[in-house]
Amino acid sequence: MSRRRMSPAVVPPAAVSPVTGEIPQITGRHQRRHMALVTGATSGIGLAVARDLARDHDLILLARSVNDLEELALALEEESQTAVL
């Protein structure tokens, strides 16, 4: 199976709003930062990966414990000045 590279001008269908049909515009510091999805982010390898990626990525974190996840999100936002969803 070959991997196909997308040119920057191509917008994947998931990036188009199903409601308005518009392409969301990214502004400010988020234009130059990558986004990373980390599962199991509140412990073990997931926590280590989240802390490492927070230095130069905005993060989407997933975990079973909502309380631990909220605490981690606040800590990473303060430590790394990163956006956490």
Secondary structure, DSSP 4 states (H G I P E B T S, - for coil): -PPPPPPTT---GGGS-TTT-PPPPP-GGGGS-EEEEEESTTSHHHHHHHHHHTTTEEEEEE-S-HHHHHHHHHHHHHHH---B-
